[in-house]
Amino acid sequence: MQYLGEEEVRRLLDLDALIGAMRQVLAEFSAGKWNQPVRGVLSQHGGFFGVMPASGESMGIKMVTFYPDNAGSSLPTHMAVIALFDPKTGEPLALMDGRYITEMRTAAVSAVATDALAARDAKVLTLLGAGVQATAHLEMLPRVRSFEEIRVWNHHPAKAQQFAKQHGAKAMELEAAVRDADVIVTATSAREPILQGAWLKPGAHVNAVGASRPDWRELDDAAMGNAVIVDSYEGARKESGDVILSGATPFAELGEILNGTKRVEAGRTTVFKSLGMAVEDVAAARLVYDAMMQQHGDGLTPGR
């Protein structure tokens, strides 16, 4: 069984192919082609340990930790490993670092949602948060829309200024950053709402990727009163504080939009509440594994 560290995963993971893989696996998930229980989560020393298995065309499990207090230290807030298996024989194929996969598949899924739900002529992107996910989204979202202006806000203004300087963005106050933006990403550690629906322009699209616990929120009730799209109905109803505490009824899974079984009216304001799913991690890990096998020159992709 192969082990791949983060640097090897970074080298092998093609980001454009990752967007395509996320689009495919989300559609397959909503069509019932994958088995995936809601993640199991244990609390430990102020952090969380999650176990996320999935099986379908590929099979695997991600074991992930989320320790918010690591922010500002030498350790990431999220760390993970992914084990990949042959779904036909059960043979272990590879064990790989999952931190970078978690980072990039989250932004890739937001790119899929943005491509499906945001206005085709979207020009202004606002990032609420200036950490790892803000950087990942800035890498992925311009692959599906041609933004002319990038805005950033952070609870710590100095971090927003630093991010803006590094990435050619504009650091702004919170409300001003959201007003008139076409696409907004909430990628914060907030536990109370920071984004007010009253600030959203009609037809705006929000990718909400923070607030991953049932008692945490990033969006207020007015924001959640728009067309809410989720990655998984079951996951949203059990894990998303934005959904649970607002009483919002999700309109569709993203995979249903991609499959064409549900459709959002043109010009409607949309919120994609992303919690992350094991199928995304397993599909991304499979991309990495297949790239490794192809690199070895034998063209074999065991387990397909």
PASEZA-87123 format. One record per atom (N, C-alpha, C, CB): x, y, z. Coordinates in steps of 0.1 Angstrom, whole numbers, padded with zeros to 4 digits, always signed. Glycine has a CB too. Example, Ala and Ser with C-alpha at 12.3 -4.5 7.8 and 13.67 -1.06 7.14 Angstrom:
+0132-0057+0078+0123-0045+0078+0132-0033+0078+0113-0045+0090+0128-0022+0071+0137-0011+0071+0129+0000+0079+0141-0006+0057
END
This chain:
+0008-0012+0000+0000+0000+0000+0009+0012+0000-0010+0000+0012+0005+0022-0009+0013+0034-0010+0009+0044+0001+0011+0040-0024+0019+0052+0005+0016+0064+0014+0021+0076+0006+0023+0062+0028+0012+0086+0006+0016+0099-0001+0014+0110+0009+0006+0101-0013+0025+0117+0011+0025+0129+0020+0019+0141+0013+0039+0132+0025+0018+0152+0020+0011+0164+0015+0018+0169+0002+0010+0175+0025+0031+0170+0002+0038+0175-0010+0035+0167-0022+0053+0176-0007+0035+0154-0020+0032+0145-0032+0018+0147-0036+0035+0130-0028+0008+0148-0027-0006+0150-0030-0007+0163-0038-0014+0151-0018+0000+0174-0033-0001+0187-0040+0004+0185-0055+0008+0197-0033+0015+0178-0057+0020+0176-0070+0011+0169-0079+0034+0170-0069+0004+0159-0074-0004+0150-0082-0018+0155-0085-0005+0137-0076-0023+0164-0076-0038+0168-0077-0039+0179-0087-0043+0172-0063-0046+0176-0098-0049+0186-0109-0061+0194-0105-0050+0179-0123-0060+0207-0103-0071+0214-0098-0083+0216-0108-0067+0228-0094-0080+0217-0121-0091+0217-0130-0099+0204-0131-0086+0221-0144-0091+0193-0130-0097+0180-0130-0105+0178-0117-0087+0169-0131-0100+0184-0106-0107+0183-0093-0121+0189-0094-0099+0190-0082-0123+0201-0101-0136+0207-0102-0145+0197-0110-0135+0220-0110-0140+0191-0121-0148+0182-0128-0152+0169-0120-0141+0177-0141-0143+0165-0112-0146+0153-0104-0156+0156-0093-0133+0148-0097-0155+0168-0087-0165+0172-0077-0179+0174-0084-0161+0185-0070-0180+0179-0096-0192+0180-0103-0199+0167-0105-0190+0188-0117-0190+0157-0109-0195+0144-0112-0200+0136-0100-0184+0135-0119-0192+0137-0089-0195+0129-0077-0207+0135-0070-0183+0129-0068-0209+0148-0070-0221+0154-0064-0234+0150-0071-0220+0170-0064-0233+0149-0084-0244+0145-0092-0247+0130-0089-0242+0147-0107-0237+0122-0088-0238+0108-0085-0244+0106-0072-0225+0100-0087-0239+0114-0062-0244+0112-0048-0259+0115-0048-0237+0122-0039-0264+0126-0054-0278+0129-0054-0287+0119-0062-0281+0143-0058-0280+0112-0071-0287+0102-0079-0287+0088-0071-0281+0100-0092-0281+0088-0059-0282+0075-0051-0271+0065-0055-0295+0069-0052-0260+0070-0061-0250+0060-0066-0239+0058-0056-0244+0065-0079-0239+0065-0044-0229+0064-0034-0236+0060-0021-0221+0077-0033-0229+0053-0013-0233+0050+0001-0224+0059+0010-0231+0035+0005-0231+0067+0019-0223+0076+0028-0231+0079+0040-0219+0089+0020-0227+0074+0052-0234+0079+0064-0229+0093+0068-0231+0069+0076-0237+0100+0075-0233+0113+0081-0221+0110+0089-0244+0120+0089-0211+0119+0089-0199+0118+0096-0201+0116+0111-0189+0130+0093-0193+0107+0117-0192+0106+0131-0183+0116+0137-0189+0091+0135-0186+0123+0147-0178+0133+0153-0176+0131+0168-0183+0147+0150-0164+0131+0173-0161+0131+0187-0155+0144+0191-0152+0119+0190-0158+0149+0203-0152+0162+0208-0140+0158+0217-0162+0170+0216-0130+0166+0216-0118+0162+0224-0109+0175+0226-0109+0151+0217-0107+0179+0239-0098+0191+0242-0101+0203+0233-0084+0186+0239-0114+0206+0231-0117+0218+0224-0117+0216+0209-0108+0229+0227-0114+0204+0204-0114+0201+0190-0124+0190+0187-0100+0198+0186-0123+0186+0174-0133+0176+0169-0125+0166+0161-0144+0182+0161-0129+0153+0162-0123+0142+0154-0135+0136+0146-0116+0132+0163-0134+0137+0133-0144+0132+0124-0140+0120+0116-0149+0143+0115-0150+0110+0114-0147+0098+0106-0157+0098+0095-0149+0085+0115-0152+0098+0082-0161+0100+0071-0158+0089+0060-0158+0114+0065-0166+0078+0060-0165+0068+0050-0175+0070+0038-0167+0054+0056-0171+0065+0027-0180+0065+0015-0176+0054+0006-0180+0079+0008-0186+0049-0001-0183+0038-0012-0192+0040-0024-0184+0024-0006-0186+0038-0035-0194+0039-0048-0185+0034-0058-0198+0054-0051-0182+0042-0068-0172+0039-0078-0158+0037-0072-0171+0049-0090-0156+0044-0062-0144+0042-0054-0148+0040-0039-0134+0055-0055-0139+0037-0030-0142+0034-0016-0131+0039-0008-0145+0019-0014-0134+0046+0003-0124+0051+0012-0130+0057+0025-0115+0061+0005-0121+0062+0033-0125+0069+0045-0115+0080+0048-0126+0058+0057-0121+0091+0053-0112+0102+0057-0114+0103+0072-0116+0116+0051-0103+0105+0079-0102+0107+0093-0096+0121+0095-0093+0097+0101-0104+0130+0101-0101+0144+0101-0102+0150+0114-0110+0152+0091-0093+0159+0118-0094+0167+0130-0096+0182+0127-0082+0165+0139-0104+0188+0136-0107+0203+0135-0105+0209+0149-0121+0206+0129-0093+0216+0150-0090+0222+0163-0089+0237+0161-0076+0216+0169-0100+0244+0163-0100+0259+0160-0090+0267+0167-0114+0264+0164-0086+0262+0179-0076+0269+0187-0062+0268+0181-0076+0264+0201-0060+0260+0171-0047+0260+0164-0044+0272+0155-0046+0247+0155-0055+0280+0153-0053+0292+0145-0043+0301+0151-0067+0300+0144-0034+0305+0142-0023+0314+0147-0011+0306+0152-0028+0323+0157-0012+0293+0153+0000+0285+0157+0007+0279+0145-0005+0274+0167+0016+0270+0147+0023+0263+0136+0015+0252+0131+0037+0258+0141+0004+0248+0137-0004+0237+0132-0017+0242+0125-0008+0228+0144-0021+0236+0115-0034+0239+0108-0046+0237+0117-0035+0232+0095-0057+0243+0115-0069+0240+0122-0075+0227+0118-0079+0251+0120-0073+0223+0105-0078+0211+0099-0066+0202+0095-0087+0213+0087-0066+0189+0100-0056+0179+0095-0064+0166+0092-0045+0177+0106-0058+0158+0083-0066+0146+0079-0057+0136+0072-0078+0150+0070-0062+0124+0072-0056+0113+0064-0068+0106+0057-0047+0103+0072-0065+0101+0045-0075+0094+0037-0070+0081+0033-0079+0103+0024-0078+0070+0036-0074+0057+0032-0083+0053+0020-0076+0047+0043-0077+0048+0009-0084+0044-0003-0083+0029-0005-0078+0052-0015-0095+0023-0009-0096+0009-0010-0101+0005-0024-0105+0003+0001-0099-0007-0029-0105-0012-0041-0119-0016-0037-0097-0024-0047-0129-0010-0043-0143-0013-0039-0147-0027-0044-0153-0003-0045-0140-0034-0053-0144-0047-0057-0138-0058-0049-0139-0049-0072-0126-0056-0043-0119-0066-0036-0117-0062-0021-0106-0069-0042-0118-0050-0018-0115-0045-0004-0100-0043-0002-0120-0055+0005-0092-0044-0012-0077-0043-0010-0074-0028-0007-0070-0047-0023-0066-0026+0003-0061-0012+0006-0052-0008-0005-0054-0011+0019-0054+0004-0011-0046+0009-0022-0036+0020-0018-0055+0014-0033-0041+0029-0010-0032+0040-0006-0037+0047+0006-0031+0050-0018-0027+0053+0014-0030+0061+0025-0024+0075+0022-0025+0055+0039-0031+0085+0023-0025+0098+0019-0029+0109+0028-0029+0102+0005-0021+0119+0029-0024+0131+0037-0036+0137+0031-0012+0141+0038-0046+0141+0040-0058+0147+0035-0060+0162+0037-0069+0140+0041-0050+0168+0043-0052+0183+0046-0054+0191+0034-0040+0188+0055-0045+0189+0024-0046+0197+0012-0058+0193+0004-0034+0195+0003-0062+0180+0004-0074+0176-0003-0086+0182+0003-0075+0160-0003-0087+0183+0016-0098+0189+0023-0099+0204+0019-0097+0188+0038-0088+0211+0019-0087+0225+0015-0092+0227+0001-0073+0230+0017-0087+0220-0008-0090+0223-0022-0103+0217-0027-0079+0217-0031-0107+0206-0022-0120+0200-0026-0132+0209-0021-0122+0186-0021-0130+0216-0009-0140+0225-0004-0142+0236-0014-0136+0230+0010-0131+0242-0018-0131+0253-0028-0136+0249-0042-0118+0260-0029-0132+0237-0045-0137+0231-0058-0152+0229-0059-0130+0218-0061-0157+0224-0048-0172+0223-0047-0179+0237-0047-0176+0215-0034-0173+0247-0041-0178+0260-0042-0178+0265-0056-0171+0270-0033-0167+0261-0063-0166+0265-0078-0177+0259-0086-0152+0261-0083-0180+0246-0083-0191+0239-0090-0205+0246-0087-0192+0224-0085-0207+0250-0074-0219+0257-0070-0220+0270-0077-0220+0258-0055-0209+0277-0077-0208+0291-0083-0212+0290-0098-0195+0297-0081-0206+0280-0105-0208+0278-0119-0223+0275-0122-0199+0267-0124-0229+0267-0113-0243+0263-0115-0253+0274-0111-0246+0251-0107-0250+0283-0101-0259+0291-0095-0257+0306-0096-0260+0288-0080-0244+0310-0098-0242+0325-0099-0244+0330-0113-0227+0328-0095-0247+0343-0113-0249+0350-0126-0237+0348-0136-0252+0365-0125-0240+0345-0148-0229+0343-0158-0219+0355-0159-0235+0340-0172-0225+0367-0157-0216+0379-0158-0211+0384-0144-0224+0390-0165-0211+0375-0134-0206+0379-0121-0192+0385-0122-0206+0367-0111-0190+0397-0116-0178+0404-0117-0171+0407-0103-0180+0417-0124-0179+0407-0093-0173+0411-0079-0174+0399-0070-0181+0423-0073-0162+0395-0065-0161+0384-0055-0157+0390-0042-0151+0374-0060-0165+0386-0032-0162+0390-0018-0158+0378-0010-0173+0398-0012-0147+0379-0003-0142+0368+0006-0144+0373+0021-0128+0364+0003-0152+0367+0028-0153+0370+0043-0145+0359+0050-0168+0370+0048-0133+0364+0055-0123+0355+0060-0110+0357+0052-0128+0340+0060-0099+0355+0058-0086+0358+0051-0076+0346+0054-0080+0371+0055-0081+0334+0056-0073+0323+0060-0071+0313+0048-0079+0316+0071-0069+0301+0052-0067+0290+0042-0078+0289+0031-0065+0277+0049-0091+0289+0036-0102+0287+0027-0103+0300+0018-0114+0285+0034-0101+0311+0023-0101+0323+0014-0091+0322+0003-0099+0336+0022-0079+0318+0006-0069+0316-0004-0073+0305-0014-0056+0312+0002-0078+0294-0009-0082+0283-0018-0094+0287-0027-0087+0271-0010-0103+0295-0022-0114+0299-0030-0110+0309-0041-0125+0305-0022-0100+0317-0037-0095+0327-0047-0087+0319-0058-0085+0337-0040-0082+0308-0055-0075+0299-0065-0086+0293-0074-0067+0288-0058-0097+0288-0069-0107+0280-0076-0118+0288-0083-0113+0270-0067-0124+0298-0077-0135+0304-0082-0133+0312-0095-0141+0314-0072-0121+0318-0097-0118+0324-0110-0117+0314-0122-0106+0332-0109-0117+0301-0119-0117+0291-0129-0131+0290-0136-0112+0278-0124-0142+0295-0129-0155+0294-0134-0162+0307-0137-0164+0286-0125-0156+0318-0132-0162+0331-0135-0150+0341-0136-0171+0336-0124-0152+0352-0145-0142+0362-0147-0144+0374-0138-0141+0366-0162-0138+0374-0126-0140+0385-0117-0131+0396-0120-0138+0380-0102-0137+0408-0119-0129+0421-0121-0125+0427-0108-0137+0430-0129-0132+0424-0097-0129+0430-0084-0129+0419-0073-0138+0441-0081-0119+0419-0065-0118+0409-0053-0118+0418-0041-0106+0400-0054-0128+0415-0032-0129+0422-0019-0126+0412-0008-0143+0429-0017-0121+0417+0003-0118+0408+0015-0121+0415+0028-0104+0403+0014-0127+0408+0037-0129+0413+0050-0125+0402+0060-0144+0417+0053-0119+0406+0071-0116+0397+0082-0119+0404+0095-0101+0392+0081-0122+0395+0105-0124+0400+0119-0112+0408+0124-0128+0389+0128-0100+0404+0119-0088+0411+0123-0084+0420+0110-0077+0402+0127-0086+0433+0110-0084+0441+0098-0070+0439+0093-0086+0455+0101-0060+0437+0101-0046+0436+0097-0044+0424+0088-0036+0435+0108-0051+0413+0091-0051+0401+0083-0057+0403+0069-0058+0389+0090-0068+0411+0069-0074+0414+0056-0065+0423+0048-0088+0422+0059-0059+0432+0054-0049+0441+0047-0038+0433+0041-0044+0452+0056-0032+0423+0049-0021+0415+0044-0026+0406+0033-0016+0406+0056-0038+0400+0034-0043+0392+0023-0045+0400+0010-0057+0386+0027-0051+0412+0012-0053+0421+0000-0040+0424-0007-0060+0434+0005-0030+0428+0001-0017+0431-0005-0011+0419-0012-0008+0436+0006-0012+0408-0007-0006+0396-0013-0013+0391-0025-0006+0384-0002-0027+0393-0026-0035+0388-0037-0041+0398-0046-0045+0379-0031-0037+0411-0044-0043+0421-0053-0058+0423-0051-0041+0417-0067-0062+0422-0038-0076+0424-0035-0078+0437-0028-0081+0412-0025-0090+0440-0024-0093+0453-0017-0099+0449-0004-0104+0461-0026-0092+0453+0007-0097+0451+0021-0108+0462+0024-0085+0452+0031-0119+0457+0029-0131+0466+0031-0137+0462+0044-0140+0465+0019-0146+0472+0049-0155+0469+0060-0165+0459+0056-0161+0482+0065-0171+0452+0066-0179+0440+0063-0191+0443+0054-0184+0435+0076-0200+0453+0058-0212+0455+0050-0208+0461+0037-0220+0466+0057-0198+0469+0036-0194+0475+0023-0189+0464+0014-0184+0486+0025-0182+0454+0019-0176+0443+0011-0187+0435+0005-0167+0435+0020-0199+0433+0012-0209+0425+0007-0219+0432-0002-0218+0420+0019-0221+0445+0000-0231+0453-0008-0226+0452-0023-0231+0467-0003-0235+0449-0032-0233+0448-0046-0224+0438-0051-0228+0462-0051-0219+0429-0042-0211+0418-0046-0219+0407-0053-0203+0411-0034-0214+0401-0063-0221+0391-0071-0219+0377-0064-0216+0390-0085-0208+0374-0059-0205+0361-0053-0198+0364-0039-0196+0352-0062-0203+0358-0029-0198+0360-0015-0194+0347-0010-0208+0368-0006-0182+0346-0004-0178+0334+0003-0176+0337+0018-0164+0328-0003-0183+0329+0026-0181+0330+0041-0173+0319+0045-0195+0331+0048-0161+0322+0049-0151+0312+0053-0144+0316+0066-0140+0309+0042-0152+0317+0077-0148+0322+0089-0149+0312+0101-0156+0335+0093-0144+0316+0112-0146+0308+0124-0158+0313+0133-0133+0307+0132-0166+0321+0127-0177+0327+0134-0187+0317+0140-0185+0337+0125-0192+0320+0151-0202+0311+0158-0216+0318+0159-0198+0307+0171-0216+0331+0155-0228+0339+0154-0228+0346+0141-0229+0350+0166-0240+0349+0135-0241+0354+0122-0233+0367+0119-0256+0357+0118-0226+0367+0108-0218+0379+0104-0224+0384+0091-0204+0375+0102-0230+0376+0083-0236+0380+0070-0251+0383+0072-0233+0370+0059-0255+0395+0068-0269+0399+0069-0275+0398+0055-0271+0413+0075-0287+0392+0054-0294+0390+0042-0297+0404+0035-0306+0382+0043-0300+0414+0044-0303+0427+0039-0292+0433+0030-0307+0436+0050-0280+0428+0032-0269+0434+0024-0268+0428+0010-0256+0432+0032-0274+0417+0008-0272+0409-0005-0280+0416-0016-0276+0395-0003-0273+0418-0027-0280+0423-0039-0289+0412-0045-0270+0428-0050-0300+0415-0051-0308+0405-0057-0300+0397-0068-0321+0411-0064-0301+0384-0067-0294+0375-0076-0280+0372-0072-0293+0382-0089-0276+0376-0060-0262+0373-0055-0262+0358-0052-0258+0382-0043-0250+0353-0051-0248+0339-0047-0238+0338-0036-0243+0330-0059-0241+0331-0025-0233+0329-0014-0228+0315-0013-0241+0333-0001-0215+0313-0011-0209+0300-0007-0206+0301+0008-0197+0297-0016-0214+0294+0016-0212+0294+0031-0205+0281+0035-0226+0295+0038-0192+0283+0038-0184+0271+0041-0179+0270+0055-0172+0271+0032-0182+0280+0063-0178+0279+0078-0190+0273+0086-0174+0293+0083-0190+0276+0099-0201+0272+0107-0205+0257+0105-0213+0281+0105-0196+0248+0108-0198+0234+0105-0204+0226+0117-0185+0228+0101-0209+0233+0127-0215+0226+0138-0229+0230+0140-0206+0229+0151-0238+0222+0146-0252+0225+0147-0255+0237+0155-0259+0214+0153-0246+0242+0163-0249+0254+0171-0240+0266+0167-0246+0252+0186-0234+0266+0155-0226+0277+0149-0233+0283+0137-0212+0272+0146-0232+0296+0135-0238+0302+0124-0228+0313+0118-0251+0309+0128-0230+0315+0105-0224+0326+0098-0234+0336+0091-0214+0321+0087-0246+0330+0088-0256+0338+0081-0269+0340+0090-0260+0330+0068-0274+0352+0088-0286+0355+0096-0299+0349+0090-0288+0370+0098-0310+0350+0096-0323+0344+0091-0326+0349+0078-0334+0346+0101-0324+0362+0076-0328+0368+0063-0320+0362+0051-0326+0384+0063-0307+0360+0054-0298+0354+0043-0303+0340+0040-0284+0354+0048-0307+0333+0051-0311+0319+0050-0325+0318+0044-0310+0312+0063-0332+0329+0043-0345+0330+0037-0345+0329+0022-0353+0342+0041-0333+0329+0016-0332+0328+0001-0332+0313-0003-0319+0335-0004-0330+0310-0015-0330+0296-0020-0317+0290-0015-0330+0296-0036-0319+0280-0006-0308+0274+0001-0305+0260-0006-0311+0272+0016-0293+0259-0010-0288+0246-0017-0278+0240-0007-0282+0249-0031-0279+0227-0005-0270+0220+0004-0263+0209-0004-0278+0214+0016-0252+0204+0002-0245+0192-0004-0253+0180-0001-0231+0191+0001-0258+0179+0011-0266+0167+0016-0277+0171+0025-0257+0157+0023-0289+0167+0022-0301+0171+0031-0298+0165+0045-0314+0165+0025-0294+0153+0046-0292+0146+0059-0281+0154+0067-0289+0132+0057-0270+0157+0060-0259+0163+0067-0263+0177+0072-0247+0164+0058-0271+0185+0063-0275+0198+0067-0284+0198+0079-0281+0205+0055-0293+0189+0079-0303+0188+0090-0297+0184+0103-0314+0179+0086-0286+0177+0103-0279+0173+0115-0267+0181+0119-0275+0159+0113-0261+0188+0110-0248+0195+0113-0248+0210+0111-0237+0189+0104-0257+0215+0103-0255+0229+0099-0264+0238+0108-0260+0231+0085-0257+0246+0117-0264+0256+0125-0271+0266+0117-0254+0262+0134-0266+0270+0105-0273+0280+0097-0286+0274+0093-0264+0283+0085-0287+0262+0090-0300+0256+0086-0309+0253+0098-0298+0243+0078-0303+0247+0108-0311+0242+0119-0317+0254+0127-0302+0234+0129-0308+0264+0130-0312+0275+0139-0321+0285+0132-0300+0282+0145-0320+0286+0119-0328+0295+0111-0342+0289+0108-0321+0300+0098-0343+0276+0109-0355+0269+0105-0357+0268+0089-0367+0276+0111-0346+0271+0082-0347+0271+0067-0349+0257+0062-0334+0276+0061-0357+0256+0052-0359+0243+0045-0351+0243+0032-0374+0241+0041-0341+0235+0031-0332+0235+0019-0341+0232+0006-0321+0224+0020-0338+0240-0004-0346+0238-0017-0341+0226-0025-0344+0251-0025-0328+0223-0024-0322+0213-0032-0309+0209-0028-0322+0217-0047-0304+0197-0031-0290+0193-0030-0283+0199-0043-0288+0178-0029-0271+0202-0042-0264+0207-0053-0264+0197-0065-0249+0211-0050-0263+0184-0061-0263+0173-0071-0276+0173-0079-0261+0160-0064-0287+0177-0072-0300+0177-0079-0300+0188-0089-0312+0179-0069-0294+0200-0086-0293+0211-0096-0284+0206-0108-0286+0223-0089-0273+0199-0105-0264+0194-0115-0271+0184-0124-0252+0189-0109-0280+0176-0118-0287+0165-0125-0299+0171-0133-0292+0155-0116-0303+0183-0130-0314+0188-0137-0328+0184-0131-0314+0185-0151-0327+0177-0119-0340+0174-0113-0346+0185-0105-0338+0161-0104-0338+0195-0101-0343+0207-0095-0337+0219-0102-0339+0207-0079-0344+0230-0103-0339+0242-0110-0343+0254-0102-0346+0242-0124-0333+0263-0101-0335+0276-0094-0338+0286-0105-0322+0280-0086-0349+0294-0102-0352+0305-0111-0341+0315-0114-0365+0312-0106-0340+0319-0126-0329+0328-0130-0331+0341-0122-0329+0331-0145-0320+0347-0117-0321+0359-0109-0324+0358-0095-0331+0368-0115-0326+0346-0090-0329+0344-0076-0316+0344-0068-0337+0330-0074-0317+0350-0056-0305+0350-0047-0304+0336-0041-0307+0360-0035-0292+0330-0041-0289+0317-0037-0279+0316-0026-0285+0308-0049-0280+0306-0017-0270+0303-0007-0267+0288-0008-0276+0306+0007-0254+0285-0010-0249+0271-0010-0243+0269+0003-0239+0268-0022-0250+0261+0012-0244+0257+0025-0236+0244+0023-0255+0255+0035-0223+0246+0024-0213+0235+0022-0208+0230+0036-0202+0240+0013-0210+0217+0038-0205+0211+0050-0193+0202+0047-0216+0203+0057-0192+0197+0034-0182+0188+0031-0187+0174+0033-0169+0190+0039-0183+0165+0023-0188+0151+0024-0177+0142+0020-0200+0149+0014-0178+0129+0026-0168+0119+0023-0167+0116+0008-0171+0107+0031-0178+0116+0001-0177+0113-0013-0167+0122-0020-0191+0113-0020-0167+0135-0016-0158+0144-0022-0143+0141-0019-0161+0159-0017-0141+0137-0007-0127+0133-0003-0122+0121-0010-0126+0131+0012-0131+0111-0011-0128+0098-0018-0125+0100-0033-0138+0088-0015-0134+0108-0039-0132+0111-0053-0119+0119-0056-0144+0119-0059-0116+0128-0047-0104+0136-0049-0092+0127-0046-0103+0148-0039-0092+0118-0036-0081+0109-0034-0079+0099-0045-0084+0101-0021-0090+0096-0052-0089+0087-0064-0082+0094-0075-0103+0082-0068-0085+0107-0077-0077+0115-0087-0062+0114-0084-0082+0129-0087-0059+0116-0072-0045+0116-0068-0039+0102-0071-0043+0120-0053-0046+0092-0067-0041+0078-0068-0039+0075-0083-0051+0068-0062-0049+0078-0091-0048+0075-0106-0037+0083-0112-0062+0079-0113-0035+0095-0108-0023+0103-0113-0010+0097-0109-0024+0118-0108-0009+0091-0097+0003+0084-0093+0005+0072-0102+0002+0081-0078-0005+0064-0104-0004+0052-0112+0000+0055-0126-0017+0044-0111-0006+0066-0132-0003+0069-0145+0012+0074-0146-0012+0080-0151+0016+0081-0136+0030+0086-0136+0040+0075-0136+0032+0095-0124+0036+0064-0129+0045+0052-0129+0046+0045-0142+0039+0042-0118+0038+0050-0152+0040+0045-0165+0033+0032-0169+0054+0043-0167+0026+0026-0160+0019+0014-0164+0005+0016-0169+0020+0004-0153-0001+0028-0167-0014+0031-0171-0025+0023-0164-0015+0028-0185-0022+0016-0153-0031+0008-0146-0038+0017-0136-0025-0004-0139-0051+0014-0134-0059+0021-0124-0067+0010-0116-0068+0032-0129-0060+0003-0107-0067-0008-0100-0080-0003-0093-0058-0014-0090-0090-0012-0093-0102-0009-0086-0113-0002-0094-0099-0001-0074-0110+0001-0107-0120+0008-0115-0128-0003-0123-0113+0018-0125
END
